[in-house]
Amino acid sequence: MARAGHRWYASVLCKVTTELPDKPTGRQHARGTVGIDAGVKYLAALSQPLTPDDPTTLFLINPRHIRRAEKRLAKVQRALSRTQKGSARRTKAHRRVARLHHEVAERRDTTLHTITKQLTTRFATVAIEGLNVAGMTGSARGTTAAPGKHVRQKAGLNRSILDAAPGELRRQLTCKASWYGSQLAVLDRWWPSSKTCSTCGWQNPRLTLAVRTFHCDACGLWIDRDTNAARNIAANAVLSGTQRAGTVAPGSGETQKARGVPVRLPALRGRKHETKKREDTAPPGTVPPRRSDPPTSPNPRQEQANLF
């Protein structure tokens, strides 16, 4: 049993046997590959419409759940801050805040589940970009010696990225691709999908985030920036390691790097490793000697404390 917000959830574990499709259906083969460029302005920009002959489904609208609930969240959080710690009113106010946050999380999960099922059931291959969400949402405060710039703007951007949940989008696509017979392809995060022309391959290294339309000086292509990136992702993404070489067997000592390269871990040795002392091999006088002898002080902690 677990409680989230104002609801209780019971988890029931069952072991069942089911047959998963080993290949896409004819309908999925007909649609081919779709590239997904996850973002903030749009939840996802696709390389081809989600519904055939409907160009409005080329962009999936970002509901911005946390922004819609900002006023209600601010109201209940102010009420929580006015209560006294340990009081009954504080407990009630805390429950109202938790309930509102849980409702936002439920709406976000519902949106992502709907989108990921439509993508994995309508296309044979779903191509995404391997984003480093933790690095994208890092703080810009910096340090005391080197303070950061535009800290408040970066905090708002981080909130919008986390509200879109690109990491959860990829997790659901990974699971549902195996359920519905489709395949998942991942593009390397360092591949310049937004700065490369999807028609001729010309690159514009000076393209900034403020420019929302991509213009190719080589072939003259004018296209939306996100649509161009989605087409590049669909054309250059490679199948993920688990689908390209089979699922990694547990306990076999096999794993994969972040770029999808299979690696075999070294086997654990039964005997203990012998400790070796590292000495300087350079001629005397060229490298200052390293101290390898134990401290002479009877109490090393006391000696370390005296240094401060």
C-alpha positions as CSV (number, residue, x, y, z in Angstrom):
1,M,0.0,0.0,0.0
2,A,1.2,3.5,-0.8
3,R,-0.4,6.9,-0.6
4,A,0.1,9.7,-3.1
5,G,-1.7,12.9,-2.5
6,H,-5.3,12.1,-1.4
7,R,-5.4,8.5,-2.8
8,W,-4.2,5.1,-1.7
9,Y,-2.7,2.7,-4.2
10,A,-2.4,-1.0,-3.8
11,S,0.2,-2.9,-5.9
12,V,-0.6,-6.5,-6.9
13,L,2.2,-8.5,-8.4
14,C,1.1,-11.2,-10.9
15,K,3.1,-13.6,-13.0
16,V,1.5,-14.1,-16.4
17,T,2.7,-15.5,-19.8
18,T,1.9,-13.5,-22.9
19,E,3.1,-13.5,-26.5
20,L,4.7,-10.2,-27.6
21,P,4.8,-9.4,-31.3
22,D,8.3,-9.9,-32.8
23,K,7.8,-7.6,-35.8
24,P,5.6,-4.6,-36.7
25,T,2.2,-5.0,-38.3
26,G,1.4,-4.1,-41.9
27,R,-0.1,-0.8,-40.7
28,Q,3.1,0.1,-38.9
29,H,5.3,-0.9,-41.9
30,A,3.2,1.4,-44.1
31,R,3.9,4.4,-41.9
32,G,7.6,3.6,-41.5
33,T,9.8,5.7,-39.2
34,V,8.8,8.8,-37.2
35,G,11.3,11.2,-35.7
36,I,10.5,12.9,-32.4
37,D,12.1,16.2,-31.4
38,A,11.1,16.8,-27.7
39,G,10.9,20.4,-26.6
40,V,9.2,23.0,-24.5
41,K,7.2,25.1,-27.0
42,Y,5.8,21.8,-28.3
43,L,5.8,18.6,-26.4
44,A,7.1,16.9,-29.5
45,A,7.6,17.8,-33.1
46,L,7.3,14.9,-35.5
47,S,8.9,14.2,-38.8
48,Q,5.5,13.1,-40.2
49,P,2.0,13.7,-39.0
50,L,0.7,11.5,-36.3
51,T,-2.6,11.1,-38.3
52,P,-2.2,10.6,-42.0
53,D,-3.3,13.6,-44.2
54,D,-3.6,15.8,-41.1
55,P,-0.8,18.4,-40.9
56,T,-2.1,19.7,-37.6
57,T,-0.8,16.6,-35.9
58,L,2.8,17.3,-36.9
59,F,3.2,19.2,-33.6
60,L,2.0,17.8,-30.3
61,I,0.8,20.6,-28.1
62,N,2.5,21.0,-24.7
63,P,-0.3,21.1,-22.1
64,R,2.0,22.9,-19.5
65,H,0.3,21.3,-16.6
66,I,2.4,23.0,-13.9
67,R,1.9,26.4,-15.4
68,R,-1.9,25.9,-15.5
69,A,-1.8,25.0,-11.8
70,E,0.6,27.9,-10.7
71,K,-2.1,30.2,-9.2
72,R,-3.7,27.4,-7.3
73,L,-0.3,26.1,-6.1
74,A,0.7,29.6,-5.0
75,K,-2.5,30.0,-3.0
76,V,-2.3,26.7,-1.1
77,Q,1.5,27.1,-0.5
78,R,1.0,30.6,1.0
79,A,-1.7,29.2,3.2
80,L,0.7,26.5,4.3
81,S,3.5,29.0,5.1
82,R,1.1,30.9,7.5
83,T,0.4,27.9,9.6
84,Q,2.3,26.9,12.7
85,K,4.5,23.8,12.7
86,G,2.9,20.8,14.4
87,S,-0.6,22.2,14.3
88,A,-3.7,20.6,12.8
89,R,-4.2,23.4,10.3
90,R,-0.7,22.8,9.0
91,T,-1.5,19.1,8.4
92,K,-4.6,20.0,6.5
93,A,-2.8,22.6,4.4
94,H,0.0,20.2,3.6
95,R,-2.5,17.7,2.4
96,R,-4.1,20.3,0.1
97,V,-0.6,21.0,-1.4
98,A,0.2,17.3,-1.9
99,R,-3.2,16.7,-3.5
100,L,-2.7,19.5,-6.0
101,H,0.8,18.2,-6.9
102,H,-0.6,14.7,-7.3
103,E,-3.3,15.9,-9.7
104,V,-0.7,17.6,-11.8
105,A,1.4,14.5,-11.9
106,E,-1.6,12.4,-12.9
107,R,-2.5,14.7,-15.8
108,R,1.1,14.6,-17.0
109,D,1.2,10.8,-16.9
110,T,-2.1,10.6,-18.8
111,T,-0.9,12.8,-21.6
112,L,2.4,10.9,-22.0
113,H,0.7,7.5,-21.9
114,T,-1.7,8.6,-24.6
115,I,1.0,10.0,-26.9
116,T,3.5,7.1,-26.4
117,K,0.8,4.5,-27.2
118,Q,-0.2,6.3,-30.4
119,L,3.4,6.5,-31.5
120,T,4.3,2.9,-30.8
121,T,1.2,1.5,-32.3
122,R,1.1,3.6,-35.5
123,F,4.8,3.5,-36.6
124,A,7.3,0.7,-37.2
125,T,10.2,2.6,-35.8
126,V,10.2,5.5,-33.3
127,A,13.3,7.6,-33.3
128,I,14.2,9.9,-30.5
129,E,17.2,12.0,-29.4
130,G,19.4,10.8,-26.4
131,L,19.0,13.9,-24.2
132,N,20.9,14.5,-21.0
133,V,17.9,15.8,-19.0
134,A,20.0,16.1,-15.7
135,G,22.5,18.3,-17.5
136,M,19.9,20.4,-19.2
137,T,18.1,21.2,-16.0
138,G,21.3,22.2,-14.0
139,S,21.2,25.3,-11.9
140,A,22.8,28.6,-13.2
141,R,23.6,30.1,-9.8
142,G,27.3,29.4,-10.1
143,T,29.5,30.0,-7.0
144,T,30.3,32.8,-4.7
145,A,33.5,33.6,-6.6
146,A,31.9,33.2,-10.1
147,P,28.1,33.8,-9.8
148,G,25.9,32.8,-12.6
149,K,23.9,34.9,-15.0
150,H,20.1,34.9,-15.8
151,V,19.5,32.6,-12.8
152,R,15.8,33.3,-12.6
153,Q,15.3,32.8,-16.3
154,K,17.2,29.5,-16.2
155,A,15.1,28.3,-13.2
156,G,11.9,29.0,-15.2
157,L,13.3,27.1,-18.2
158,N,14.3,24.1,-15.9
159,R,10.7,24.1,-14.6
160,S,9.3,23.9,-18.1
161,I,11.7,21.2,-19.2
162,L,10.8,19.0,-16.1
163,D,7.1,19.7,-16.7
164,A,7.4,18.3,-20.3
165,A,9.2,15.2,-18.8
166,P,11.3,14.1,-21.8
167,G,13.0,11.4,-19.7
168,E,9.6,9.9,-18.9
169,L,8.7,10.1,-22.5
170,R,11.7,8.0,-23.5
171,R,11.1,5.5,-20.7
172,Q,7.5,4.9,-21.8
173,L,8.5,4.6,-25.5
174,T,11.2,2.0,-24.5
175,C,8.7,-0.2,-22.7
176,K,5.8,0.1,-25.2
177,A,7.9,-0.4,-28.3
178,S,8.4,-4.0,-27.2
179,W,4.8,-4.4,-26.3
180,Y,3.4,-3.4,-29.7
181,G,6.0,-4.7,-32.1
182,S,7.7,-1.4,-33.0
183,Q,11.4,-0.5,-32.6
184,L,13.1,2.3,-30.8
185,A,16.0,4.2,-32.4
186,V,18.1,6.7,-30.5
187,L,20.2,9.5,-31.9
188,D,23.5,10.5,-30.3
189,R,23.0,13.6,-28.1
190,W,26.0,15.4,-29.7
191,W,24.6,15.0,-33.3
192,P,23.7,18.6,-34.5
193,S,20.1,17.7,-35.5
194,S,18.9,21.3,-35.3
195,K,21.8,22.8,-37.2
196,T,21.9,20.4,-40.2
197,C,19.7,20.6,-43.3
198,S,17.5,17.6,-43.5
199,T,17.6,17.7,-47.3
200,C,21.2,18.2,-48.4
201,G,23.2,17.9,-45.1
202,W,24.5,21.5,-45.0
203,Q,25.3,22.7,-41.5
204,N,24.9,26.1,-39.9
205,P,27.1,26.2,-36.8
206,R,26.0,29.7,-35.9
207,L,22.3,28.9,-35.5
208,T,21.0,30.2,-32.2
209,L,18.0,29.1,-30.2
210,A,16.2,32.4,-30.9
211,V,16.0,31.4,-34.7
212,R,12.9,29.2,-35.0
213,T,13.1,28.8,-38.8
214,F,15.9,26.9,-40.5
215,H,17.2,28.3,-43.8
216,C,19.7,26.3,-45.9
217,D,22.1,28.4,-47.9
218,A,23.0,25.4,-50.1
219,C,19.6,24.2,-51.3
220,G,17.4,27.1,-50.2
221,L,15.2,25.0,-47.9
222,W,12.9,27.0,-45.5
223,I,11.5,24.8,-42.8
224,D,10.5,25.0,-39.1
225,R,13.5,24.4,-36.9
226,D,11.8,21.6,-34.9
227,T,10.5,19.8,-37.9
228,N,13.9,19.9,-39.5
229,A,15.4,18.4,-36.3
230,A,12.7,15.7,-36.2
231,R,13.5,14.7,-39.8
232,N,17.2,14.4,-39.0
233,I,16.5,12.3,-36.0
234,A,14.4,9.9,-38.1
235,A,17.1,9.6,-40.8
236,N,20.2,9.3,-38.5
237,A,19.0,7.5,-35.4
238,V,20.2,3.9,-34.8
239,L,18.3,1.1,-33.1
240,S,18.9,0.9,-29.4
241,G,21.3,-1.7,-28.1
242,T,18.7,-4.0,-26.6
243,Q,16.8,-4.2,-29.8
244,R,19.8,-4.4,-32.1
245,A,21.6,-7.2,-30.3
246,G,18.9,-8.7,-28.1
247,T,18.0,-8.1,-24.5
248,V,21.0,-8.3,-22.2
249,A,20.9,-11.5,-20.2
250,P,20.9,-10.9,-16.4
251,G,24.0,-12.2,-14.7
252,S,25.9,-12.7,-17.9
253,G,28.2,-9.8,-17.2
254,E,27.2,-7.9,-20.4
255,T,26.2,-4.3,-20.5
256,Q,26.3,-1.4,-22.9
257,K,27.8,2.1,-23.0
258,A,25.8,5.3,-23.4
259,R,26.4,5.1,-27.1
260,G,25.0,1.6,-27.4
261,V,28.3,-0.2,-27.7
262,P,28.2,-3.7,-26.0
263,V,30.8,-4.2,-23.4
264,R,31.7,-7.2,-21.3
265,L,32.6,-6.5,-17.7
266,P,35.6,-8.2,-16.3
267,A,34.8,-11.2,-14.2
268,L,35.3,-11.0,-10.4
269,R,38.3,-12.8,-9.1
270,G,38.1,-15.2,-6.3
271,R,41.4,-14.3,-4.7
272,K,42.3,-11.1,-3.0
273,H,44.3,-8.4,-4.9
274,E,47.8,-7.9,-3.7
275,T,48.6,-4.3,-2.6
276,K,51.5,-2.7,-4.2
277,K,53.3,0.4,-3.2
278,R,53.9,3.0,-5.9
279,E,57.4,4.4,-6.0
280,D,59.0,7.1,-8.1
281,T,61.0,5.6,-11.0
282,A,62.6,8.9,-12.2
283,P,66.3,9.6,-11.5
284,P,67.0,11.3,-8.2
285,G,66.7,15.0,-8.3
286,T,64.3,15.3,-11.2
287,V,61.0,14.6,-9.4
288,P,60.4,15.6,-5.8
289,P,59.9,12.5,-3.6
290,R,56.4,11.5,-2.6
291,R,55.6,10.9,1.0
292,S,54.6,7.3,1.5
293,D,55.6,6.9,5.2
294,P,52.8,7.0,7.8
295,P,52.3,10.2,9.8
296,T,54.7,10.5,12.8
297,S,52.0,12.2,15.0
298,P,50.5,9.8,17.4
299,N,47.0,11.3,16.7
300,P,46.5,12.1,13.0
301,R,43.1,13.7,13.6
302,Q,44.7,16.1,16.2
303,E,47.4,17.0,13.7
304,Q,44.8,17.7,11.0
305,A,42.7,19.8,13.3
306,N,45.8,21.9,14.2
307,L,46.1,22.9,10.6
308,F,42.8,24.8,10.7
